[in-house]
Amino acid sequence: MATSFSEAQNPLGIVHVNGTLYCTINGGSNGPATPVFTSASVQLECQPANLVVTSSVTTNAAGRYDVTALPGNATLNAILSSCNLVVNTPLSSCNANLPSTGPLISPLQFVKTVPAGFLRVTYLIATGFQII
């Protein structure tokens, strides 16, 4: 994702949300034998929708996702209160015994903001998925 100098002026810089998605009712691990949720569509959804510029990503073979967003003029508080990480791929696609309707949705938590050259990167994590 290309970033202009003006976009980098936001104190948040680039927003980055990453983690591992598991094939469970809450997307979390139940221990070392918990299977990961591969090929799941994950995206940052905000209200209003134009709060940040982002795109959806697909979890890899290890269930990992890395979502990058440009916050425009949004503040950290606005993002934390208005955005969620959403998995729109049905859980039944990784385990037929899990629900086939309703997305997994998680609020976000701030981790840290670090300098990266002339930019800053703000790291957030999902705090816990629930099926909606």
All heavy atoms as an XYZ file, in Angstrom:
948
protein
N       0.853     -1.164      0.000
C       0.000      0.000      0.000
C       0.899      1.226      0.000
O       1.696      1.408      0.911
C      -0.896     -0.058      1.240
C      -1.740      1.142      1.443
S      -2.814      1.050      2.914
C      -3.961     -0.197      2.435
N       0.792      2.048     -1.004
C       1.598      3.263     -1.108
C       1.055      4.310     -0.145
O      -0.144      4.437      0.048
C       1.561      3.785     -2.530
N       1.949      5.065      0.466
C       1.573      6.078      1.435
C       2.226      7.390      1.065
O       3.419      7.432      0.804
C       2.035      5.672      2.843
O       1.483      4.398      3.148
C       1.600      6.676      3.870
N       1.448      8.466      1.051
C       2.005      9.780      0.758
C       2.522     10.418      2.046
O       2.167     10.006      3.148
C       0.945     10.681      0.124
O      -0.007     11.062      1.097
N       3.357     11.430      1.894
C       3.902     12.126      3.051
C       2.792     12.759      3.877
O       2.832     12.735      5.099
C       4.919     13.172      2.613
C       5.592     13.837      3.770
C       6.553     13.164      4.506
C       5.263     15.131      4.140
C       7.172     13.761      5.595
C       5.881     15.732      5.216
C       6.837     15.048      5.947
N       1.769     13.307      3.225
C       0.676     13.945      3.978
C      -0.095     12.934      4.807
O      -0.522     13.229      5.914
C      -0.261     14.697      3.036
O      -0.891     13.809      2.153
N      -0.275     11.723      4.274
C      -0.957     10.687      5.055
C      -0.129     10.281      6.260
O      -0.661      9.910      7.300
C      -1.238      9.459      4.184
C      -2.286      9.706      3.136
C      -2.334      8.612      2.096
O      -1.296      8.021      1.784
O      -3.438      8.357      1.602
N       1.170     10.352      6.127
C       2.056      9.957      7.214
C       2.069     10.978      8.343
O       2.608     10.705      9.410
C       3.466      9.759      6.676
N       1.503     12.168      8.134
C       1.526     13.218      9.147
C       0.577     12.936     10.300
O       0.713     13.523     11.360
C       1.205     14.572      8.513
C       2.253     15.019      7.521
C       3.652     14.972      8.117
O       3.938     15.637      9.100
N       4.526     14.177      7.522
N      -0.403     12.061     10.128
C      -1.269     11.681     11.225
C      -0.391     11.047     12.297
O       0.470     10.236     11.984
C      -2.331     10.686     10.730
C      -3.304     10.303     11.829
O      -2.926      9.907     12.916
N      -4.575     10.410     11.514
N      -0.574     11.402     13.574
C       0.263     10.826     14.633
C       0.228      9.301     14.683
O       1.132      8.683     15.208
C      -0.318     11.418     15.918
C      -1.034     12.641     15.498
C      -1.500     12.395     14.088
N      -0.814      8.706     14.114
C      -0.904      7.245     14.098
C      -0.066      6.647     12.979
O       0.327      5.487     13.049
C      -2.356      6.800     13.916
C      -3.334      7.250     14.984
C      -4.740      6.783     14.619
C      -2.925      6.745     16.347
N       0.178      7.429     11.922
C       0.890      6.896     10.760
C       0.048      5.840     10.071
O      -1.111      6.063      9.755
N       0.617      4.671      9.877
C      -0.093      3.534      9.288
C      -0.604      2.666     10.426
O       0.101      2.426     11.406
C       0.863      2.724      8.388
C       1.334      3.583      7.227
C       0.194      1.449      7.897
C       2.447      2.960      6.431
N      -1.824      2.186     10.321
C      -2.385      1.292     11.338
C      -2.219     -0.146     10.861
O      -2.537     -0.476      9.717
C      -3.877      1.613     11.587
C      -4.502      0.597     12.520
C      -4.012      3.022     12.157
N      -1.702     -0.984     11.750
C      -1.429     -2.378     11.405
C      -2.079     -3.282     12.446
O      -1.866     -3.112     13.645
C       0.085     -2.599     11.372
C       0.479     -3.909     10.813
N       0.840     -4.964     11.594
C       0.553     -4.343      9.539
C       1.148     -5.992     10.831
N       0.972     -5.641      9.584
N      -2.907     -4.229     11.977
C      -3.552     -5.203     12.855
C      -3.132     -6.583     12.368
O      -3.336     -6.913     11.198
C      -5.098     -5.096     12.813
C      -5.728     -6.029     13.833
C      -5.557     -3.662     13.022
N      -2.528     -7.372     13.242
C      -2.131     -8.713     12.832
C      -2.420     -9.717     13.933
O      -2.626     -9.354     15.079
C      -0.658     -8.761     12.424
C       0.277     -8.500     13.576
O      -0.073     -7.832     14.538
N       1.480     -9.014     13.489
N      -2.458    -10.976     13.550
C      -2.717    -12.036     14.512
C      -2.928    -13.359     13.802
O      -2.701    -13.476     12.593
N      -3.382    -14.333     14.552
C      -3.690    -15.659     14.019
C      -5.142    -15.972     14.313
O      -5.614    -15.755     15.436
C      -2.779    -16.734     14.654
O      -1.421    -16.387     14.395
C      -3.071    -18.107     14.081
N      -5.839    -16.469     13.319
C      -7.240    -16.830     13.445
C      -7.351    -18.352     13.514
O      -6.781    -19.054     12.686
C      -8.021    -16.291     12.243
C      -9.530    -16.420     12.275
C     -10.124    -15.632     13.441
C     -10.116    -15.926     10.961
N      -8.076    -18.827     14.511
C      -8.248    -20.267     14.692
C      -9.662    -20.689     14.316
O     -10.599    -19.895     14.354
C      -7.953    -20.655     16.145
C      -6.502    -20.466     16.498
C      -6.046    -19.255     17.008
C      -5.590    -21.484     16.301
C      -4.706    -19.071     17.313
C      -4.245    -21.313     16.602
C      -3.812    -20.099     17.107
O      -2.488    -19.919     17.397
N      -9.801    -21.945     13.976
C     -11.091    -22.501     13.565
C     -11.877    -22.927     14.800
O     -12.033    -24.113     15.100
C     -10.865    -23.681     12.614
S     -12.397    -24.285     11.896
N     -12.364    -21.916     15.541
C     -13.159    -22.132     16.751
C     -14.302    -21.123     16.754
O     -14.285    -20.151     15.993
C     -12.315    -21.929     18.034
O     -11.840    -20.576     18.059
C     -11.143    -22.903     18.093
N     -15.253    -21.323     17.630
C     -16.435    -20.450     17.697
C     -16.054    -19.008     18.040
O     -16.773    -18.070     17.703
C     -17.480    -21.007     18.698
C     -18.829    -20.302     18.542
C     -16.986    -20.923     20.119
C     -19.566    -20.657     17.292
N     -14.886    -18.804     18.679
C     -14.452    -17.442     19.012
C     -13.151    -17.041     18.326
O     -12.573    -16.016     18.659
C     -14.324    -17.276     20.527
C     -13.230    -18.139     21.113
O     -12.521    -18.856     20.411
N     -13.100    -18.079     22.426
N     -12.684    -17.849     17.369
C     -11.478    -17.514     16.622
C     -10.192    -17.637     17.400
O      -9.123    -17.347     16.893
N     -10.286    -18.081     18.672
C      -9.106    -18.182     19.527
C      -8.596    -19.609     19.635
O      -9.268    -20.573     19.255
N      -7.415    -19.734     20.197
C      -6.786    -21.036     20.372
C      -7.318    -21.724     21.618
O      -7.523    -21.092     22.651
C      -5.270    -20.869     20.489
O      -4.665    -22.098     20.784
N      -7.526    -23.023     21.512
C      -7.908    -23.837     22.665
C      -6.765    -24.753     23.066
O      -6.978    -25.763     23.713
C      -9.156    -24.674     22.343
C     -10.380    -23.817     22.158
O     -10.494    -22.744     22.733
N     -11.304    -24.273     21.338
N      -5.560    -24.419     22.651
C      -4.394    -25.240     22.943
C      -3.600    -25.511     21.678
O      -3.992    -25.096     20.585
N      -2.499    -26.217     21.799
C      -1.609    -26.419     20.651
C      -2.219    -27.221     19.503
O      -1.754    -27.126     18.375
C      -0.399    -27.134     21.256
C      -0.868    -27.674     22.553
C      -1.996    -26.814     23.017
N      -3.243    -27.999     19.754
C      -3.835    -28.812     18.694
C      -4.974    -28.107     17.959
O      -5.588    -28.688     17.063
C      -4.344    -30.130     19.277
N      -5.265    -26.850     18.314
C      -6.363    -26.120     17.681
C      -6.013    -25.826     16.222
O      -4.975    -25.220     15.944
C      -6.625    -24.789     18.411
O      -6.828    -25.050     19.792
C      -7.839    -24.078     17.843
N      -6.882    -26.229     15.276
C      -6.588    -25.936     13.863
C      -6.751    -24.450     13.567
O      -7.564    -23.760     14.182
C      -7.626    -26.760     13.101
C      -8.748    -26.959     14.070
C      -8.124    -26.975     15.437
N      -5.966    -23.960     12.614
C      -6.069    -22.563     12.211
C      -7.143    -22.424     11.134
O      -7.536    -23.394     10.497
C      -4.722    -22.015     11.695
C      -3.710    -21.973     12.828
C      -4.209    -22.811     10.527
N      -7.612    -21.205     10.967
C      -8.647    -20.884      9.977
C      -7.917    -20.305      8.766
O      -7.540    -19.143      8.752
C      -9.611    -19.880     10.587
C     -10.911    -19.682      9.834
C     -11.964    -19.034     10.459
C     -11.095    -20.122      8.534
C     -13.165    -18.823      9.798
C     -12.292    -19.928      7.859
C     -13.329    -19.273      8.495
N      -7.699    -21.128      7.748
C      -6.994    -20.683      6.547
C      -7.975    -20.119      5.524
O      -9.168    -20.443      5.551
C      -6.212    -21.843      5.909
O      -7.130    -22.860      5.518
C      -5.200    -22.421      6.892
N      -7.490    -19.283      4.662
C      -8.249    -18.700      3.547
C      -9.497    -17.941      3.989
O     -10.483    -17.873      3.253
C      -8.628    -19.788      2.536
O      -7.475    -20.423      2.041
N      -9.458    -17.366      5.177
C     -10.589    -16.580      5.674
C     -10.389    -15.108      5.302
O      -9.280    -14.582      5.366
C     -10.702    -16.712      7.189
N     -11.459    -14.450      4.919
C     -11.429    -13.029      4.588
C     -11.524    -12.212      5.878
O     -12.470    -12.374      6.655
C     -12.589    -12.689      3.664
O     -12.641    -11.301      3.436
N     -10.528    -11.347      6.109
C     -10.460    -10.520      7.316
C     -10.337     -9.063      6.885
O      -9.561     -8.742      5.990
C      -9.235    -10.911      8.179
C      -9.155    -10.050      9.425
C      -9.273    -12.383      8.544
N     -11.110     -8.185      7.530
C     -11.002     -6.764      7.192
C     -11.323     -5.893      8.387
O     -11.987     -6.324      9.334
C     -11.885     -6.400      6.019
C     -13.373     -6.546      6.263
C     -14.173     -6.291      4.997
O     -13.802     -6.748      3.929
N     -15.263     -5.581      5.133
N     -10.829     -4.677      8.321
C     -11.115     -3.661      9.317
C     -12.360     -2.920      8.848
O     -12.377     -2.370      7.750
C      -9.920     -2.712      9.420
C      -9.913     -1.710     10.552
C      -9.878     -2.411     11.902
C      -8.707     -0.795     10.414
N     -13.409     -2.953      9.653
C     -14.655     -2.250      9.305
C     -14.910     -1.170     10.331
O     -14.849     -1.426     11.533
C     -15.832     -3.220      9.251
C     -15.773     -4.154      8.070
C     -17.029     -4.995      7.911
O     -17.993     -4.840      8.705
O     -17.039     -5.830      6.998
N     -15.205      0.033      9.830
C     -15.427      1.189     10.695
C     -16.745      1.855     10.347
O     -17.227      1.758      9.226
C     -14.291      2.198     10.527
S     -12.658      1.537     10.825
N     -17.314      2.570     11.322
C     -18.492      3.396     11.114
C     -18.154      4.807     11.557
O     -17.838      5.000     12.735
C     -19.687      2.858     11.895
C     -20.161      1.515     11.420
C     -20.592      1.529      9.965
O     -21.177      2.499      9.490
N     -20.300      0.468      9.252
N     -18.102      5.791     10.696
C     -18.453      5.714      9.279
C     -17.397      4.952      8.477
O     -16.242      4.856      8.885
C     -18.524      7.176      8.839
C     -17.589      7.880      9.761
C     -17.670      7.147     11.079
N     -17.820      4.433      7.345
C     -16.962      3.579      6.526
C     -15.717      4.300      6.028
O     -14.692      3.676      5.789
C     -17.756      3.017      5.345
N     -15.771      5.620      5.890
C     -14.617      6.360      5.373
C     -13.651      6.811      6.477
O     -12.758      7.609      6.231
C     -15.080      7.568      4.550
C     -15.799      8.595      5.394
O     -16.136      8.353      6.552
N     -16.072      9.743      4.805
N     -13.804      6.288      7.682
C     -12.918      6.662      8.785
C     -11.479      6.277      8.485
O     -10.558      7.020      8.777
C     -13.381      6.000     10.088
C     -12.644      6.416     11.352
C     -12.886      7.893     11.647
C     -13.095      5.568     12.526
N     -11.270      5.106      7.887
C      -9.934      4.660      7.483
C     -10.013      4.061      6.094
O     -11.070      3.617      5.654
C      -9.333      3.609      8.455
C      -9.165      4.173      9.841
C     -10.150      2.345      8.471
N      -8.878      4.046      5.403
C      -8.790      3.410      4.092
C      -8.112      2.066      4.303
O      -6.986      2.010      4.809
C      -7.986      4.266      3.100
C      -7.825      3.551      1.775
C      -8.657      5.614      2.919
N      -8.799      0.987      3.949
C      -8.257     -0.350      4.170
C      -8.787     -1.298      3.106
O      -9.640     -0.937      2.303
C      -8.617     -0.862      5.584
O      -7.932     -2.088      5.832
C     -10.101     -1.072      5.738
N      -8.281     -2.492      3.110
C      -8.790     -3.523      2.209
C      -8.837     -4.829      2.977
O      -8.234     -4.964      4.042
C      -7.892     -3.659      0.975
O      -6.588     -4.005      1.372
N      -9.535     -5.802      2.442
C      -9.596     -7.092      3.122
C      -8.358     -7.903      2.767
O      -7.737     -7.703      1.729
C     -10.878     -7.839      2.756
O     -10.872     -8.179      1.399
N      -7.992     -8.799      3.659
C      -6.871     -9.708      3.445
C      -7.383    -11.128      3.665
O      -8.477    -11.332      4.192
C      -5.688     -9.411      4.400
C      -5.152     -8.011      4.168
C      -6.073     -9.618      5.843
N      -6.592    -12.087      3.259
C      -6.947    -13.491      3.435
C      -5.911    -14.144      4.337
O      -4.713    -13.937      4.156
C      -6.981    -14.212      2.065
O      -7.930    -13.532      1.232
C      -7.391    -15.658      2.208
N      -6.382    -14.913      5.314
C      -5.448    -15.607      6.189
C      -4.624    -16.605      5.383
O      -5.103    -17.189      4.417
C      -6.166    -16.346      7.338
O      -7.112    -17.266      6.781
C      -6.875    -15.382      8.270
N      -3.368    -16.780      5.798
C      -2.482    -17.690      5.070
C      -2.619    -19.120      5.607
O      -3.505    -19.403      6.415
C      -1.036    -17.176      5.115
C      -0.447    -17.182      6.512
O      -0.948    -17.813      7.440
N       0.656    -16.463      6.676
N      -1.725    -20.000      5.195
C      -1.780    -21.409      5.592
C      -1.587    -21.601      7.094
O      -1.974    -22.628      7.642
C      -0.737    -22.203      4.818
N      -1.008    -20.604      7.762
C      -0.817    -20.663      9.208
C      -1.927    -19.920      9.956
O      -1.849    -19.740     11.174
C       0.545    -20.083      9.583
N      -2.967    -19.442      9.231
C      -4.061    -18.705      9.851
C      -3.723    -17.256     10.177
O      -4.496    -16.564     10.829
N      -2.573    -16.759      9.712
C      -2.134    -15.401     10.016
C      -2.815    -14.373      9.113
O      -3.034    -14.626      7.937
C      -0.616    -15.266      9.831
C       0.224    -16.119     10.725
C       0.570    -15.549     12.052
N       1.096    -14.193     11.952
C       0.982    -13.317     12.940
N       0.378    -13.625     14.048
N       1.484    -12.099     12.806
N      -3.103    -13.219      9.697
C      -3.614    -12.090      8.920
C      -2.783    -10.864      9.272
O      -2.271    -10.727     10.385
C      -5.100    -11.839      9.195
C      -5.431    -11.609     10.650
C      -5.322    -10.346     11.224
C      -5.844    -12.660     11.465
C      -5.614    -10.132     12.560
C      -6.127    -12.463     12.807
C      -6.020    -11.194     13.345
O      -6.297    -10.996     14.677
N      -2.619     -9.984      8.297
C      -1.913     -8.709      8.465
C      -2.720     -7.660      7.721
O      -2.658     -7.581      6.499
C      -0.496     -8.786      7.888
C       0.395     -9.714      8.675
O       0.670     -9.403      9.843
O       0.803    -10.757      8.123
N      -3.488     -6.875      8.455
C      -4.332     -5.832      7.871
C      -3.631     -4.490      8.059
O      -3.204     -4.156      9.163
C      -5.721     -5.803      8.545
C      -6.576     -4.685      7.975
C      -6.424     -7.148      8.413
N      -3.529     -3.728      6.981
C      -2.923     -2.399      7.020
C      -3.978     -1.375      6.632
O      -4.751     -1.606      5.706
C      -1.733     -2.322      6.049
O      -0.807     -3.349      6.405
C      -1.039     -0.986      6.131
N      -3.998     -0.256      7.343
C      -4.991      0.781      7.060
C      -4.346      2.154      7.162
O      -3.394      2.359      7.918
C      -6.152      0.679      8.044
N      -4.887      3.087      6.406
C      -4.482      4.495      6.482
C      -5.584      5.237      7.241
O      -6.737      5.267      6.793
C      -4.305      5.078      5.090
C      -3.224      4.400      4.247
C      -3.220      4.966      2.838
C      -1.865      4.566      4.901
N      -5.249      5.856      8.383
C      -6.287      6.463      9.207
C      -6.748      7.844      8.776
O      -7.668      8.385      9.379
C      -5.625      6.529     10.587
C      -4.179      6.670     10.282
C      -3.948      5.869      9.020
N      -6.146      8.426      7.737
C      -6.548      9.790      7.364
C      -6.371     10.706      8.555
O      -5.302     10.767      9.153
N      -7.427     11.392      8.961
C      -7.374     12.283     10.128
C      -7.950     11.644     11.379
O      -8.133     12.317     12.387
C      -8.125     13.582      9.828
C      -7.410     14.407      8.777
O      -6.184     14.466      8.762
N      -8.163     15.017      7.886
N      -8.254     10.354     11.329
C      -8.861      9.673     12.472
C      -7.890      9.603     13.642
O      -6.688      9.419     13.469
C      -9.285      8.264     12.077
N      -8.419      9.755     14.832
C      -7.618      9.622     16.049
C      -7.632      8.168     16.519
O      -8.469      7.370     16.086
C      -8.188     10.499     17.172
O      -9.492     10.005     17.510
C      -8.242     11.965     16.764
N      -6.741      7.849     17.425
C      -6.709      6.506     17.993
C      -8.028      6.187     18.685
O      -8.595      5.107     18.495
C      -5.542      6.366     18.975
C      -5.410      5.012     19.669
C      -5.227      3.886     18.649
C      -4.269      5.036     20.666
N      -8.553      7.124     19.463
C      -9.829      6.893     20.155
C     -10.959      6.642     19.172
O     -11.819      5.798     19.419
C     -10.171      8.068     21.066
C      -9.329      8.077     22.317
O      -8.760      7.057     22.704
N      -9.219      9.233     22.954
N     -10.979      7.371     18.062
C     -12.028      7.166     17.056
C     -11.931      5.772     16.454
O     -12.945      5.096     16.258
C     -11.931      8.221     15.963
N     -10.724      5.328     16.171
C     -10.552      4.001     15.587
C     -10.946      2.917     16.585
O     -11.682      1.978     16.250
C      -9.102      3.810     15.093
C      -8.868      4.722     13.882
C      -8.824      2.346     14.741
C      -7.438      4.783     13.425
N     -10.490      3.047     17.821
C     -10.806      2.025     18.825
C     -12.296      1.954     19.138
O     -12.827      0.881     19.419
C     -10.005      2.269     20.109
C      -8.489      2.095     19.989
C      -7.813      2.445     21.306
C      -8.135      0.690     19.543
N     -12.988      3.091     19.069
C     -14.418      3.089     19.395
C     -15.317      2.827     18.186
O     -16.478      2.470     18.353
C     -14.817      4.410     20.056
O     -14.662      5.484     19.153
N     -14.777      2.983     16.965
C     -15.622      2.894     15.772
C     -15.280      1.749     14.830
O     -16.007      1.508     13.877
C     -15.529      4.193     14.971
O     -15.876      5.293     15.763
N     -14.177      1.045     15.074
C     -13.727      0.008     14.142
C     -13.665     -1.355     14.819
O     -13.404     -1.446     16.022
C     -12.346      0.341     13.596
S     -12.243      1.912     12.721
N     -13.892     -2.375     14.035
C     -13.779     -3.763     14.471
C     -13.055     -4.554     13.408
O     -13.102     -4.212     12.222
C     -15.161     -4.401     14.669
C     -15.906     -3.822     15.836
O     -15.486     -3.935     16.972
N     -17.033     -3.176     15.556
N     -12.426     -5.642     13.824
C     -11.874     -6.593     12.878
C     -12.966     -7.606     12.589
O     -13.581     -8.145     13.516
C     -10.632     -7.269     13.466
C      -9.708     -7.899     12.448
C      -9.148     -6.852     11.489
C      -8.577     -8.632     13.136
N     -13.253     -7.839     11.304
C     -14.386     -8.678     10.905
C     -13.912     -9.808     10.011
O     -13.147     -9.592      9.071
C     -15.450     -7.830     10.169
C     -16.620     -8.698      9.719
C     -15.930     -6.693     11.058
N     -14.389    -11.014     10.315
C     -14.137    -12.199      9.490
C     -15.475    -12.565      8.853
O     -16.397    -12.995      9.541
C     -13.607    -13.381     10.333
C     -13.375    -14.599      9.457
C     -12.351    -12.989     11.077
N     -15.582    -12.362      7.541
C     -16.841    -12.631      6.847
C     -16.958    -14.045      6.312
O     -18.036    -14.468      5.910
C     -17.038    -11.630      5.709
C     -17.419    -10.266      6.232
O     -18.303    -10.136      7.063
N     -16.725     -9.243      5.781
N     -15.872    -14.797      6.285
C     -15.915    -16.184      5.822
C     -16.609    -17.019      6.888
O     -16.237    -16.959      8.068
C     -14.483    -16.714      5.580
O     -13.820    -15.821      4.686
C     -14.498    -18.115      5.007
N     -17.626    -17.794      6.516
C     -18.344    -18.597      7.524
C     -17.421    -19.600      8.225
O     -16.543    -20.201      7.601
C     -19.396    -19.347      6.709
C     -19.488    -18.628      5.409
C     -18.171    -17.968      5.177
N     -17.620    -19.763      9.516
C     -16.838    -20.725     10.283
C     -16.997    -22.146      9.746
O     -16.082    -22.960      9.834
C     -17.259    -20.696     11.750
C     -16.715    -19.553     12.588
C     -17.415    -19.500     13.937
C     -15.222    -19.702     12.768
N     -18.143    -22.426      9.166
C     -18.391    -23.771      8.638
C     -17.445    -24.130      7.500
O     -17.289    -25.305      7.175
C     -19.845    -23.912      8.176
O     -20.123    -22.962      7.166
N     -16.778    -23.129      6.911
C     -15.843    -23.434      5.832
C     -14.557    -24.086      6.359
O     -13.823    -24.706      5.605
C     -15.516    -22.186      5.013
O     -14.779    -21.272      5.779
N     -14.281    -23.947      7.651
C     -13.110    -24.626      8.224
C     -13.508    -25.820      9.080
O     -12.692    -26.682      9.359
C     -12.228    -23.658      9.018
S     -12.944    -23.015     10.536
N     -14.787    -25.864      9.497
C     -15.293    -26.990     10.287
C     -16.800    -27.033     10.105
O     -17.510    -26.141     10.555
C     -14.924    -26.807     11.760
C     -15.407    -27.937     12.644
O     -16.356    -28.648     12.321
N     -14.761    -28.093     13.782
N     -17.294    -28.099      9.482
C     -18.728    -28.218      9.166
C     -19.605    -28.213     10.409
O     -20.810    -27.955     10.319
C     -18.971    -29.480      8.350
N     -19.042    -28.461     11.585
C     -19.821    -28.467     12.823
C     -20.009    -27.073     13.421
O     -20.735    -26.917     14.391
C     -19.144    -29.375     13.869
C     -19.154    -30.820     13.440
O     -20.127    -31.299     12.863
N     -18.067    -31.517     13.702
N     -19.346    -26.081     12.840
C     -19.472    -24.701     13.327
C     -20.522    -23.951     12.507
O     -20.875    -24.377     11.406
C     -18.114    -23.998     13.256
C     -17.050    -24.546     14.211
C     -15.697    -23.878     13.956
C     -17.466    -24.360     15.658
N     -21.041    -22.827     13.023
C     -22.107    -22.084     12.333
C     -21.722    -21.644     10.919
O     -20.569    -21.328     10.640
C     -22.328    -20.861     13.225
C     -21.820    -21.260     14.563
C     -20.688    -22.215     14.305
N     -22.733    -21.621     10.063
C     -22.510    -21.196      8.678
C     -22.984    -19.768      8.430
O     -22.825    -19.254      7.330
C     -23.215    -22.157      7.711
O     -24.603    -22.155      7.966
N     -23.574    -19.133      9.432
C     -24.042    -17.750      9.272
C     -23.435    -16.867     10.350
O     -23.054    -17.343     11.420
C     -25.579    -17.665      9.381
O     -25.976    -18.172     10.654
C     -26.243    -18.462      8.279
N     -23.365    -15.597     10.050
C     -22.869    -14.605     10.998
C     -21.367    -14.468     10.957
O     -20.653    -15.468     11.003
N     -20.899    -13.234     10.867
C     -19.448    -13.005     10.865
C     -18.871    -13.075     12.279
O     -19.588    -12.939     13.272
C     -19.329    -11.587     10.316
C     -20.597    -10.929     10.761
C     -21.652    -12.004     10.707
N     -17.565    -13.279     12.360
C     -16.834    -13.125     13.615
C     -16.405    -11.662     13.692
O     -15.889    -11.110     12.717
C     -15.577    -13.999     13.629
C     -15.748    -15.480     13.869
C     -14.417    -16.194     13.680
C     -16.281    -15.735     15.264
N     -16.629    -11.031     14.829
C     -16.296     -9.613     14.996
C     -15.522     -9.434     16.295
O     -15.896     -9.995     17.322
C     -17.565     -8.740     15.007
C     -18.275     -8.869     13.667
C     -17.235     -7.285     15.321
C     -19.555     -8.083     13.553
N     -14.444     -8.633     16.224
C     -13.651     -8.345     17.415
C     -13.370     -6.857     17.531
O     -12.989     -6.214     16.558
C     -12.309     -9.079     17.360
O     -11.505     -8.696     18.475
N     -13.511     -6.312     18.752
C     -13.017     -4.960     19.000
C     -11.487     -4.960     18.917
O     -10.853     -6.024     18.849
C     -13.474     -4.650     20.431
C     -14.358     -5.767     20.843
C     -14.144     -6.900     19.916
N     -10.913     -3.774     18.956
C      -9.469     -3.623     18.825
C      -8.865     -3.041     20.096
O      -9.537     -2.349     20.856
C      -9.155     -2.699     17.651
C      -9.669     -3.169     16.306
C      -9.568     -2.054     15.275
C      -8.930     -4.406     15.846
N      -7.574     -3.323     20.285
C      -6.835     -2.787     21.418
C      -5.514     -2.223     20.920
O      -4.851     -2.833     20.076
C      -6.581     -3.895     22.432
C      -5.783     -3.457     23.638
C      -5.558     -4.610     24.600
O      -6.376     -5.513     24.705
N      -4.445     -4.570     25.303
N      -5.137     -1.075     21.451
C      -3.868     -0.440     21.111
C      -2.713     -1.219     21.722
O      -2.774     -1.639     22.878
C      -3.862      1.001     21.641
C      -2.548      1.702     21.509
C      -2.101      2.145     20.280
C      -1.756      1.912     22.625
C      -0.882      2.804     20.156
C      -0.538      2.570     22.517
C      -0.101      3.009     21.280
N      -1.637     -1.407     20.941
C      -0.425     -2.053     21.437
C       0.690     -1.020     21.563
O       1.216     -0.798     22.650
C       0.019     -3.221     20.524
C       1.326     -3.824     21.004
C      -1.077     -4.270     20.440
N       1.058     -0.376     20.441
C       2.126      0.622     20.471
C       2.183      1.354     19.142
O       1.658      0.889     18.139
C       3.482     -0.020     20.744
C       3.925     -0.997     19.656
C       5.234     -1.674     20.006
C       5.574     -2.739     18.977
N       6.818     -3.420     19.283
N       2.831      2.519     19.154
C       3.160      3.254     17.938
C       4.672      3.392     17.903
O       5.281      3.785     18.904
C       2.498      4.643     17.922
O       1.078      4.486     17.956
C       2.884      5.424     16.664
N       5.272      3.041     16.751
C       6.730      3.087     16.623
C       7.103      3.849     15.358
O       6.371      3.824     14.368
C       7.346      1.663     16.580
C       7.089      0.921     17.872
C       6.823      0.868     15.407
N       8.261      4.529     15.374
C       8.728      5.191     14.152
C       9.233      4.149     13.160
O       9.770      3.114     13.541
C       9.874      6.075     14.642
C      10.302      5.496     15.949
C       9.125      4.773     16.512
N       8.998      4.426     11.881
C       9.484      3.558     10.802
C       9.928      4.471      9.668
O       9.146      4.789      8.776
C       8.394      2.599     10.349
N      11.169      4.930      9.720
C      11.643      5.909      8.743
C      10.929      7.222      8.979
O      10.837      7.703     10.095
N      10.359      7.808      7.903
C       9.624      9.073      8.061
C       8.165      8.829      8.443
O       7.401      9.764      8.638
C       9.721      9.923      6.782
C       8.895      9.418      5.634
C       7.598      9.855      5.445
C       9.427      8.496      4.731
C       6.837      9.390      4.388
C       8.659      8.033      3.673
C       7.374      8.479      3.500
N       7.771      7.575      8.594
C       6.403      7.210      8.990
C       6.354      6.773     10.442
O       7.368      6.627     11.099
C       5.908      6.039      8.134
C       5.796      6.229      6.641
C       5.446      4.913      5.978
C       4.755      7.279      6.317
N       5.160      6.522     10.897
C       4.921      5.856     12.167
C       3.991      4.688     11.873
O       3.169      4.749     10.957
C       4.264      6.812     13.169
C       5.230      7.823     13.735
C       4.526      8.923     14.504
N       3.571      9.711     13.715
C       3.898     10.609     12.785
N       5.142     10.810     12.482
N       2.978     11.283     12.138
N       4.116      3.637     12.653
C       3.221      2.491     12.523
C       2.561      2.281     13.874
O       3.244      2.167     14.897
C       3.973      1.208     12.095
C       3.014      0.032     11.992
C       4.701      1.423     10.772
N       1.231      2.262     13.880
C       0.465      2.007     15.089
C      -0.050      0.581     15.027
O      -0.752      0.209     14.083
C      -0.704      3.002     15.228
O      -0.152      4.320     15.358
C      -1.559      2.694     16.442
N       0.315     -0.203     16.025
C      -0.079     -1.613     16.080
C      -1.296     -1.785     16.978
O      -1.327     -1.277     18.104
C       1.077     -2.467     16.600
C       2.226     -2.540     15.633
C       3.292     -1.655     15.730
C       2.231     -3.474     14.605
C       4.348     -1.710     14.832
C       3.278     -3.532     13.704
C       4.332     -2.644     13.824
O       5.363     -2.703     12.929
N      -2.277     -2.492     16.449
C      -3.482     -2.845     17.187
C      -3.646     -4.359     17.133
O      -3.112     -5.008     16.232
C      -4.719     -2.191     16.561
C      -4.695     -0.676     16.346
C      -5.960     -0.225     15.628
C      -4.540      0.060     17.658
N      -4.403     -4.916     18.079
C      -4.719     -6.341     18.051
C      -6.216     -6.536     18.260
O      -6.894     -5.675     18.828
C      -3.945     -7.137     19.126
C      -4.243     -6.590     20.526
C      -2.461     -7.168     18.836
C      -3.721     -7.451     21.659
N      -6.710     -7.666     17.797
C      -8.099     -8.066     18.077
C      -8.151     -8.532     19.521
O      -7.263     -9.246     19.983
C      -8.519     -9.184     17.132
N      -9.192     -8.120     20.236
C      -9.278     -8.461     21.666
C     -10.078     -9.722     21.926
O     -10.041    -10.242     23.037
C      -9.890     -7.311     22.485
O     -11.194     -7.046     21.980
C      -9.010     -6.080     22.396
N     -10.805    -10.214     20.958
C     -11.605    -11.420     21.155
C     -12.782    -11.438     20.206
O     -13.612    -10.531     20.224
N     -12.836    -12.442     19.370
C     -13.907    -12.540     18.382
C     -15.169    -13.131     18.990
O     -15.119    -13.977     19.873
C     -13.466    -13.429     17.211
C     -12.461    -12.790     16.320
C     -11.107    -13.034     16.472
C     -12.854    -11.925     15.303
C     -10.172    -12.444     15.651
C     -11.928    -11.323     14.479
C     -10.586    -11.592     14.638
N     -16.300    -12.651     18.478
C     -17.615    -13.210     18.801
C     -18.371    -13.361     17.507
O     -18.224    -12.537     16.594
C     -18.397    -12.286     19.728
C     -17.801    -12.140     21.093
C     -18.672    -11.246     21.967
O     -19.683    -10.702     21.545
N     -18.283    -11.107     23.208
N     -19.188    -14.388     17.437
C     -20.020    -14.558     16.249
C     -21.265    -13.689     16.429
O     -21.851    -13.645     17.497
C     -20.374    -16.029     16.006
C     -20.886    -16.208     14.593
C     -21.315    -16.570     17.031
C     -20.857    -17.627     14.098
N     -21.586    -12.941     15.385
C     -22.731    -12.019     15.453
C     -23.830    -12.511     14.514
O     -23.605    -12.888     13.421
C     -22.304    -10.591     15.052
C     -21.192    -10.091     15.946
C     -23.494     -9.638     15.079
C     -21.536     -9.938     17.401
